[in-house]
Structures are given as structure tokens and as C-alpha cells.
Amino acid sequence: MTNFTRLTVAPVLSLMLFGGMEASAVNHSVGFDIHNYAYKGKFNREQKKFCFDKADLVTRTEVNEGTLDTPDVTSPKPETSFSAAELIGDLDAPDGSTWFYTANYKYDYVEVSEYYKRPIMREYEFKIYDADLNLVGTIKDKVNYKEGEVAVPGAELAPFVTRNFFNSDDNYEVVVGLYVNTEVYVNNEYSIVYSIGGEKENGYDKPILVRKDLVGDVLNASVDGEENFYVTFMRDDNIEVEDTERDPDDPDYMGYWEMLTSYGMTVETYAKADASGNIVKVWEKRIRLADLPGDQMSSPFLISFMRDDKPYFLYTQYEDTFFNPYYDFIEETTMRENNHLVVDLYSVENGAFSLQKQTLIPTQLNNQDNDRVLCSYYSIGSLRYRDDIIFRDGATAPEYMVSVEDYSKENDENYNTSYYLYNADGSVKNVIFKNAISHSTLADLPGFDPLEVFISSNLMGDYVFKIVNLTTAEEELSFTDKFEIDADIDPELITSNMDRVPSGDSFKYAIELRSPGQDENGDDLMRVMWIDRNGKFERIDEIPMGNGVYYATVLIESQSLNPNLYDSDDEHEYLVLVKRGYPDNQVKEELLVAKPLSDAYPEGKIILYLKPEEERGILKNIIPLTYSEKPMLVISYYNEFTGMNYEDFYKLPLTASDTSVDMVAIGGGKDSGIEFDANCLRASGVITLYNMQGAKIAEGTDELNVAALPSGIYVAHANGSTVKILVK
């Protein structure tokens, strides 16, 4: 299935190891993978995932070849394309913009058996492009194998760019993450730093730093245009603990438990290079794996963030090992009593770490009346990552949203999770939600409190969606997956694929419906339901998909549902992924950007239609970059036979029509009741101004001065009229 993501094409420092971590020099506990803690860039943590529940309701019993009739579609051409590359990724630039890169490798092949030749990477080459897709530079180097190292299964860029961190020259800097297999099945990880356009040696770029660890966290602490970063590296380590409980049956022998609790990580945070040209270590922490928070496999133990232009680091771990000692790998584990989640908040001043507040949160079995629950995992950052740390006005210490996952005997994969708001003293302030099956984050909108959808089930077996205000912990709206529009008709079955979208001074909810519709020709229609803030039904949009559809989903994301994003008129457009039947019993993904059926477009309208290509292969990722000043739609293809990736960049909006909203000329626009003189909007009553993403920018009565706003197009609303203005 094609992955819809907000950005990431391939997670940086992802699992690319041929040898299992359990075979490495530091034998981690089962299920632990240090790569889960590697830095993956801001977009992985902010991306809104698609929900694919109940997909079988759009499935046919046999594969029939399908079509989409598009006689009037002239799909726009991409502004830029990346040709064949073995890897395409993205980078966070120092100024906050998004850069991109391509990677290609050179291999030798060593015959391992009659049927297999092992690829041995000899060289890698990365081309780095800025936000305007201009080539910034190229990094090319040889792989320098050390004794016992045999192959490199993966090499990619850590997803960030610096300029004055690793040295003091004016070149941009990137970090190559290199993963190396060895003869003894140990996986060595390296961070190799290069200066773009820097010193070369025998035609290859010369590293300015080589480290045997991973990039674990990056904090851009730049203020007022002065670049400042804190980069945290991490590596496997063995940690000796003197008071580790030994097997009472054999106290003189280092047994299973003592060995298990010696596995750990060393975490080191560095500030930018000093006058000597070396980055400066400002903090070091060693942590046992048995003390990691949450499920000890993926919950964050380090969260860095900025507040009031000041860097902060939050570390969480259990005060003692999460489990009681056990001395055999087949012995049943039990949750330790009288334990705490230790929350240490550090502020940073001139590179010096200072403990601001330590909070001890008691950890106990969450549902003690349920004897099927074996343990409850506590973590901060598992719900909304950085936004789980809440500073109230005037408060000297934050509150924390804590996720508590109940692990039961019946289910090894899915947990019921409860969410609590804790005070800085470790006491519970509010119960946000208990026993959620799942949850979905709704878009943050200026002027409104953050909302989260929590999903549970009732005694009838229905899914229950409760929208909760995370500031007040109060329920704002509740409905089941059988949404009743009218008591006289069957309810609509809904999915968890939903978000809120700005609408005037309020917002609406868009929800993907579970069952498709069909038009009079038997073609399938994607259906999206809109309800107002109070849950009142407004309409169902039907988007044409053609026939032979085996599965489909639509991108329900606030920015992507801005009616001016894909087309510059006032009609909504939808980005839809379709699995369609092809000849030879195949099913392949296609992408549509389309308008729904309406009075203006009785059959809908396809704006962009993309299919698999013979040379470039299948659609791999669809990435709407909607948060930037230069929105783009990024489409990547993957050829399964050659292993090559391709990428197209479409400038948004895809069309330039502007017929639904008037553009106010300077001195004109009186028919709309709104006047504009290049500096000031005038109308009778309240004037509300929005940006092109639908976010409210400003408001005034009778007149509104816009002279100080950045140049661009804005939407003004007053007295029931809507116009666009151009601020120069």
C-alpha cells in the first residue's frame, strides 16, 4: 500500500540491518532496537497517519480491470523532477525550510553461494537541494571498511543541515548515517560529518568528523537569526550496577537478570564547535534499558524543546527497573511495585545544563480490578510528543500529559491506553481519557484549544469517538461509528480518518465514510461527511473514482482541505489514493486530486490523475508540503525491478483559476461592500482576515490595517462577502 505521509520519504536511521540487534556486541533484551530512538526529523513526529480500518468494505470478490474516464483532464506538469536515485529523502534546513537529497551507491559483488552474490558498497554520493530545488552541493566518498567489517546495508543522511555547528567555516554541514555488518554479526553504526564544498582528498569529500554512534536528537535553538544547535548522539553501552539483585539460588554467579540489567545506552549532547574547531560536550547521561520509560522499546526518553527562546531537555526513566527481578528468560515477568516515572527537566544557559524540576510520578497497575492486565507502561511524549509538556501562564514548572498503556494477557500487540494530566508535584490533575483503543490527533488551529479524538467501544460493539479538549480535559463532542443523520434512514458508517478545518470564526469536521457510493454509471464515489463544531450534519461530498476500485482512502488533513491549496477557486478538492484492478489480475495504486460532484461540476472534476509508469514504476509516497510558504505536492515512484526511486515536485495550486472569489483592486471592490486602499480594509461591521491556508490572521471593526503584514494574498470576510486582497 502506498504510504501517505506529511513528509518523510524514508525514515532516517531506519531499520536497514541484515544482522539482528540481538546478535550485536551488546546483547539487548528481546524487542529492543536502538534505531527506534534515532533522530527521524520533525515531520515523523508531526505527521498525521491515515487510518485504514474496515478496508474490506471496499473490496470486490474477484479482480476486475477498472478504468477512470478522464476525457477533459490535462494534468499539470511537475515543476521539477529528480531522476533515478537509490534513495530520496528530506532535510530540515537551519532556517526551518525543507531541503531534499538523492543518494546513489557503487557496489562490488562477492559470491557467497551459487545462488547469491553479496553487494559490498564501495562508494556513496549524495546530492543536496534547497527549498527551491536548486543544487546546493554534492557529497561523495568511499566506504572505509575496518578490520572485520564486511558490508554496508544502509547509508543515508540524518535529516538535518547545519552551517556553523561542526566547524566555523561558512559551508553547510550534513551527517551520513552508515550501518556496517561484520564477520561476527555485529552491526557497527557511524555518524560521518561532511562540509558541503569542503576539503577533498583524492577526489573524494574528506570528513570533518567521524563518530561511532547515532544521532539521537537535534534541537534547533537558533534565536534572532543566529544559528545555534544542540545535537545528541547515542550508542550501545554496558552499564555495571553494584546493587543489582543476583539470583538468590546462585548469588556468586552473574546470572540472567544481572546481565539483562547491564545493557544500556550512553547519551551525549554537544554544542557547536569552539575556537579549537571541536564540538563541545555539554551533557552526558547513561541509562539502563531496563529503566527506559513506556514499553522500553519505542517510548521517548528524551524530548528537547524551546520555550521563550530558551532550550530545555526533558529526560524520563523509571526510578528502578520496570520489572521485578527474574532469573530465567522463560520466567513470567511482573511489574515492580512502589516505583516511579522520574521526570527531570533541564534548562540550558550558555551550554550549561541546570535541573529545573524533578517530578516523581507513581507507577502502578492502572486497572487493578482487571486481573487480565499484567502491567501498565508510563510515558510522556507518546500522545503529542513535545506538546505533552504544558506550561501554563505564570507557572514555574510544567504539567505533563502521561500515557499509561495496559498490557493484558490476551493481546501482545494492542494496548488499552489511558491518558492523565499530572501536576509538577507528581499528582494527578485531570483524567483526560481512560481505556482508549486508539486515538487521532486533530489539527491545531490558531485561537482554539488542542483537541484529540479518543476511540473506545461500547457494550453494543460500536466504536465510540470522543473529541476531548486537552486544555480543559472536557469532552467536546461524542458519536459512534454509526453516525445518525436522520432518524428515518440508516446511519452512515464512519472511519477514524477525520480532522477539523477552519470555517469562518469556527471550524468544521471532515470525516471519511466507510462505504463508497456509486453513480448512475456504476462508478465508485469516495464519500466525505462534513459536520459542524457541534456535531450537526452539513453535507456529504462525493468524489469520482472510476470503476474497478478495490480500496480507496482520502487525505483528511486540515491544511490539505484548504479549498485554495490544489485549485485557487473556493471549491474543495480532495487527494484520493485508489487501488484499482489492472490486467493480469493485478491491483495497483493511483492518485487523484479531484473536485466532488456539485451543481458547478455535476460529474466532479479531476485536476490531477497519476498512475504507475512503465519506466519509473509504482507510486511510492504522496507528500503534500502544505505548511510552507511555497506549498508543493511531492510524488515519488519506485521501480521494483531496478530498485530506483524517482520524484516529481508540483507547485501548488495546480491550477491558476480565480473565479469564485473577487480580487479587490486598489480603490475598488465596492460591490462587495469591502474596500481596500493597499494599506487598509474598510467595511461596515466586523472584518476578518485569513491567510491562504484558512488560518485567521487578524480582525477589526469597520476597518483593518494590513500594512504590516508580509506580502501575499489574503482572504477578507465581512457582511457575508468574501474577497481576496493582494498585500505588497
N, C-alpha and C positions, 0 to 999 in steps of 0.2 A: 504494500500500500504506500502511495506517495505520502511523504511527511509534510504537513502544513506546519510551518513554524514562523515565528515572528522574525527570526533572523538566521539562526545558526544552520549552516550547510552541513557541517560535520563537527561535533563537539571536539574541542581541542583537548589534547591529552586523554583521548578516549581509549577504550579497551582495544588495543591492537597487538596484544601479546599472544604468541604461539605457545609459550610455556606458561603453565598456571602459576598464579602467585603463591599457591601453597607449596610450590617446589623451589621457591626462592631461598636465598641465604637466611632471611628472616622468615621463619615459618609462621605465617599469620593464622589466626583462628579461621575456621571454615566460614566462608561468606564474606570475609573482609577483602577489600580491594582498595589500595591506596589511591588508585586513579579516580575513585568516586569523590575524593576530596581535592582533586586538582582543579586549578582555576579554569573555568569554562566561559568566562566573559559575562557581561551584564545581561545579555539577551537570553541566555539559557535560564537565568533566574526570573526574568520578566516575561518570558514567552507564555502565551496563552495556548494551551493544548486543545486540540479537537477531541471531542468525546464521541466514541463510535458505538455506544450501547444500542442494542436491538437492531443491529445492521441487517440481520437476516430478513427483516420485514421488507427489504427492497430487493430480495433475491428471487430469481426465476428458478424453475426446477431443472431446466436444461439450457445450455449455452446457445443463444440465438444471435446472429450477427445483427448489430444495431447501426443506426445512422442518425445524423443530426442535419436537418435540412437548413442550409445557410446560404441561400442564393444571393443575399444582399450584403454579406459580411466581407468587408475589406479590412482584415486585421492590420493594425498598425505595425510598423517595423520597429524592432528594438533600436534604441539609441546607440548602444554599444554591445558587443558580444565578445566573450572570451572563447578562444578556440580550444582545441583538445588539451586537456590537462589531467593529470592523475589525481589531483586534489584541488578543490577550490574552497576558500574559506574567507572569513571576515575578521576585521581587527578593530579594536577601539582606539581611535587616534587621541593624541594628547588634548586636542580641542573639543573632544566629545563627539566628533563626527565618526562615520563608519567608513573604514577602508576595506579593501579586498586584496586577496592574493591568489595566485595559482602556483602549483607545485608540480614538478616533473622530476623523475629519477632515472638514473642509469644503473643497469644490473649486469652482473655476470651470473652464469647458471652452473651450479655444481650438481653432477649426477649423484643422487642419493640411492636410487634403485633403478631398475629397468623402466619403471613407470613414473618416476618423479625426479625432476630437476629442481633443486632448491635455489630460489633467487637470492643473490647476495648484492645488496645495494652498495654501489661504489661512489655515486655522486648524487647530490640533490641540488635543485635550483628553484628558488622562489622569486616570483615577480610580484612586487607590491604596488598597488594602485590606490590613489587618494579618493576622496568622496566624489570628485568629478570624473573618476575613472581614468585619470592621467597616470602614466607610469612614473612612480617615484624612484624606483631603482630595483636592482636585482641582487640577490644573494646566491652565490654558487660555491660549493665546497665539496671536498672529498670526505668520505666516511673513514675516519682513522680508527681501525679496529685495534683494541688492546689484546694482550695475550689471553687466550681462552674465549674471546668473543667471536661469534661465527656469522651472525646475520642481523639485519635491521628490518623488522617487520613494519616499522612506522616512523615517519619523520614529518612533523608539521609545525606551524608557527603557533606559539602561545598567542592568545587573541588580544594582544595589546601592543601599542607602539609608544616608545618614549623618545625624548630628544636629548635631554641633559641628565640622564639618570646614571648610566653605567660609565660615562666619562664626560668630560667637559667640552668636547667639540660640538659643532652645530649640526651633526648628522643625526638622522633618525636611527633608532635602535630597535632591533627585533630579537626575539628569543626563539631558537629552534628547539623543540622537544624531540629528543632522539631516544628510541627504545631498542635495546640491543639484546639478542639472545646469546647465551653462552653454551659451552660444551656440557656444562653440568646443570643445564636447565634453569639457570639463574637469569633473571631479567634485570639488566642494568639500565637505569634511566639517567639521561643527561639533559641539562639546560645549557645551550651553547648560544652566546650572545654575539651579535654582529652589528657593525655600524654600516648603514647603507651608504655606499660610496666611500667607505673607509679603506684602510690599508689592504693591499693584496699581496699574495705570496705565490709565485709560480702560476699566476693567472687565476688563482682562487681567492675568495674572500678570507681574510685572516680573522679568527675570532678574537674579540676583546676580553672574553671571559668564558671559561668552561667550568660548569659545576655538575657534580654527580647527585642531583636531586631534581625535584619537580617544582614548578611554580604553583604554589598553593593558593595565593590570594594577591590581588593587586588593588590598591587604593589610590585613586587619582585625587590627591589632596591639593591640587593647584588652586590658587586664590589670586584674583586680580591679574590674571594673565601670566603669573609667574609659575612655571612648571614645578610641580612637587609630587613625587610618588612615594609610596611605601610598598615594597614588593616582598612577599613572604614565600620562602622556599620550604619544602618539607621532604623528608626522606625516612625510609625504614630505619629502625634502631632497636637495639636490645637494651632494656632498662632493668637494672637489678634493684630489687626492693627487699630490704633487710627483713621486714616483718611479714613477708608473705607466708600465709598458712601452708605448712607442709602436711603431707599425708600422715595422719596420726598413726597409721599402721606401719609406716616406714619413715620416721622423721629425719633420718640421716641421708635420705636419698632425694635428689632433686627430681620430683615426680611431675606428673602431667600438669597439675594446677600451677605449680611454681614456674614451669616452663611457659605455660599459657600466659601468665601474668607478666612475663618478661618481654613480650612482644610490644613494640611501641613505635612512636614517631618522634623525630626531632623537628621542631618548627622554628625557623629563624626569620626575623623581619629585618629588612635593610632599608636605610635611607640612601639618598643619592650620593654619588661619589664625592669625596672630599678633595682637597688640594693635591693629594698624592695620586688621584685618579682611581681610587678603590672605593667601591660601595661600602657603606658603614653599617655594621650590625648594631641595631638598637634594641633588639629584644630576642630572647631565646626561651623556648618552652619545650619540655619533654613530657609526653603523655602516653600512658599505657593504653593499649587498645581496649583492655577490659574496663577502662574508666570513661571511654568515649560516650557521649550522650546519645539519646534516642535509641535506635535499634543497633547502634555501634557498627553500622555498615555504610550509611549514607546521610545521616542527620548532620548538619553543620556544627562544628565545634568552635569555629572562628568566623566572626562576622565583623568586617571593618566598615566604617561609615563616616560621613562628615556631618557635623551639626554646628551651625553658627561659624562656619569656616574653620572648624577645629576637628582634627582627626580623632576617632575613637576606635578601640578594638574591644570586642566582646568575646570572651572565652567561656565555654561551658563544658563541664565534665561532671561525672558522678564523684561524690566525695570518697567513696570506696567502690570496689568492683561491683558492677551491677548484680552479678550472680553470686550466690554463696559458693564457697569453695567446693569443687568436685574433682575427683582424682582418677576418673576414667572417662574416655570420650563417649562411652555408651551410657554413662550415669545421667539420670534426669536432672536438669538444672532447675534451680529455684531462685526466685527474686530475693535479694538481700533486704532485710528489714532495717528500719532506723537509718536509712540512707538519705542523701540529699543530692539534688542537682545544684552544683556550685556555679554561680554566675558571677564572673569577675569582669567589671567594666573599667577599662583603662582609657585615660585621655593621653594625648601626646602633645608635648610642648617642646619645640626645638629638638625633636628627635628623642626626647626623654619620655619613657612610659611612666605614668603615675596611676596607681589604683584609686579610682574614684569611689567605687562602691562594690562590696561583695554581698550578694544575695544568696541565701540558702533556702532552696525550695524542697520541702519534704517529698520524698518519693515513696509512694505506697501503692498497693493494689487498688486500681481505680474503681472497679466494680466488685467489691468484696462479697456481695451477695450472690455472685455468679461463680460457681465452683468450676466452670469450664475455662475461666480466664486464668492463665498461668503467670502472666507478668504484665506490667504496664510500663512502656517506654516514655521517658520525658525528654522534650527537646524544645529549643527556641530557634526559630528560623524555618521550621518545617511548613508553616502555613503561608506566610508572606515574606519570608526571608528578612531583609532589613526592616521592613515595616512591622515586624513582630516586636520591635523595640520602640516604645511610645514615650515621648517626652511631653508632659502636659505643661501648659504655660505656668511659669513661676516655680516649677518643680526642680529640685536639685538632683534627683535621681529618676531614672525611667521606670515605667511599668513594662511588663513583659507578657506577650501572648504565648502561652505554653501549650504545646500539643502533647496529648497523652494517648498513646496507641496501646490498645489492649490486644495482647496475643492470646488466642484461645487454642484449645486442643483440636478443634475441628478444622481450622484454617491456617495453613502455613504461609499464605500469600497476602490475603486481605485482612485488614485490621479494622475494628471499630475504633474510631478516634474521637476523643473529647477535647474541647478547647476551653482554656481558662485564662482570665486576665489576673495576673499576680501583681501585688504591690512590691515596691523595692525591699520591703522587710520580709518578703517570703510568704506573706499571707494572701489568700485568695480574695480578690476584689469583686470579680464577677464570673459567673458561669456563662461563657459565650454560647456553647452548644455541646450537648452530650450525645455520644454514640452515633456519630456520623458514619455512614457507609463511604461517602466520598464528599468532595467539596469542589467548588468552582469559584475562581476569583473574578469579580466584576470590575470593569474599568473604573479607575479613579477619575472623577470629574471635578474640575475647579468649583469650589463653593458647596460641595456636598461631602458628607461623611463617607468613609470607605464601607463598601458592602461586600459580603461574602454569601454565596449560596451553599448551604449545607444540605446534604441529601441523606435521608433515612428511609425507613419503610414502616408502614402501619400494619395493624393486625389483618387487614384485608389483602396484604401483599402488594399494595400500591407503593410506588416511590413517592416520597414527600419532599418537596423543595421548600426550604425555609430561607428567606433572604434576611440576613441579620446585619444590623448596624454595628460595626466593630468598635465604634467610639462609645456608644451607649450600651452595647450588648443587648439591645432590644430588637425584637422581631419586627420587620417592616412589612413583610408580605409572605404568604404561605399558600401553596397549591400542590395538588398531586400531579402525577404524570397523566392523569385523565382530566384534562382541563375542560371545564364545562362552559361553553359559550352561550348555549341556550338550553333550557330545561327540556325542550321538545325535540332536541336532536342529540345524537350520540356525542359524547365528549371527544375532543381532539387528544390524541396521544402525543406527548411532547418528549423531547430528549433533554439532556443536561447541557446541550450546546446552546448557550444563551449569553447575552451581555446587555448592558444598558448603554443608551445612545442619547446624547444631548438633544433636547427638544424645547426651544424657546428658553423659558426660565426654569424648566424642569428637565425630566428625562423620560424615556420610554424603554421598554424591554423588547428585544428581538429574540425569538426562540425558534430553533429548528424543529419542525414537526416530524414525527417518527414515520408516518406513512406518506408516500408520494401521491400526487394526484395524476390524472390523465386528462388530456384534452380530447376534443371530438374526433381527432385522428388516431387516438390511441397512444400518443406520445406522452412520455413521462414529464411530470412537473415537480420540481423541488418546491416545497412549501415552507414559508417562514411566517410565523404568527407574531403580531405586534400587540402589546398591551401597554396601558399607561402605568404611571408610577404606582397607582393604587390597585393595579391588577385588573382594570376594566378592559375588556376586549376592544380592539380597534379595527384590525383587518388581518387578512392572510394574503401575503404576496405569493404568486405562483411564477416560478422561473422555468422557462422551457429548457428541456434537456435532451430532446430527441427520443429514440426508442432503443431497445436492447440494453437498457441500463440495469446493471446488476447490483450496484451500490453507489450511493452518492452522499456527499456531505457539503455543507456550505460554511464558509468562513464567517462565523458570528463573532465579530470583534469590533469594539466601538469605533476606532479610527477607520477601519476598513468599511464601515457602514456609513461613513460621511458621504452624502449624496454628491459632493463635488470632487471626490477622490478619483474615480475612474472616468467620469464624464463630468463636464463643467456645467451641466444643467442641474435642475433641482430634483430630478427623479433619482430614486435609489437604484444602485446597481449591486449585484452580488457576484462574489467569486466562488464558483462551484467546482468541486472535483467530482468527476464521473468515472465509474468503472463501466466500460461498455464492451459488449461482445464483438469479437473480431473473427475473421475466417480461421479455420483450423482449430475451432474450439478454444480460442484464446480470449482472455479478458484483459483489457489494457486501460490505463488511466488517461483521461483527457481533462483539459482545463477550459472552463467557460467563464467569461465575465459578461454578465447579461442583465438586461432590464426585465422586470416582471411584466406579466400581462396587465394592461391598463387601457383606459379609454384612448390615451395617446398612442399606445402600442398594443393593439388587440392581440397580437401574437407574440408579444415580448420583443426584445431586440438583443441580438448577440453582438457584443462590441469586440470581444477577443475570443478566438477559438484555437486552441493548441492541442496537437495530437503527437503521439510518438513519431519519430522520424527514422528513416532507414539508416542514415549515417550517424546521427547523434544519439539515437536510442530512445529510451523511455523517459517520461517526466520523472524527475527525482525529488526536487523540492520546489515549492512555491513560496516566495518570501516577499510579502508586501512591506516595504520600508515606509511606514506611514507617519513616523514620529519626527522625521527630519524636515528641514526647510526645503529640501529637494526630494520629495517623495518619489519612490521608484517601485516598480514591480520586478522582482528578480526571479527568473525562471531557470532552473538547472535541469540538464538532461544527462543521462548516463547510458553509455553503450556497454551492455553486459558482456559482449564478446571481446571488446578491445580494452575494457577497464578504464576508458577515458570519460572525463566529465566536460560538459560544455555549459556556458551560462549566457543568458540574454538579459539585458537591462532595459526595461521600458520606462520612459519618462511618464509621470502621471500629472494631470489626467491624460487618458489615452486619446480623447477627442478634445477638440477646442471649441465646440459649440457653446453658445452662451445665450440661449433664447428664453429661458424660464425666469430669469431674474434680471432686472434692468441694471445697467451700469450707469451710475449717476455721473453725468458730465459736470465739470465745474460750473457753478452758476445755474444748473438745470435741475431737472427731476421734480418739478412742482406738481406734475400729475400724480405722483406717488405720495405727495404730502410730505416728502423728505427733501430738504435742500442741503447742498454741500458746496463749500467755497474753498476747498483744498485744505482748510485747517479745521473747520468746524461743521458738524452736522446740526441741522435745525429741524424740529418737528414739534407738533403740539403733543405734550404729554411725555411719557417715558420713552427714551431711545435706548435700545440695547444693541451692543456691537459684538459680533462674533468673528473669530478667525475662520480660515477655510477648512479647519478640522472640526468646526462646530462648537469649539470651546468659547464660553463667554469671556470677553476681554474687558469691556467697560460698560457703564450705564450712566445715564444722565436724564434730567428732566428739561424738556424744551430745547436744550442744546447740549452738545457733547464735543469737546475739543479733542482732536485726534492728532494734532501736530507732532506730539512727542512719540507717536507710535512708530515702530520700524516700517520701512517701505513694504508695500504689498497690497494684496486685495483683501478686503474685509466685507462682511455682510452686516447691514444695518436693518433693524426691525423697529417699526413704530406705527401705531394706529392700524394694525392689520396689514401694513405694506412692508415688503422686503425688497431692498436694493443692494447692489454691490457698489463699493466705493474703492477708488484707487488712491492710496496714500503714497506720495512720492517723497 
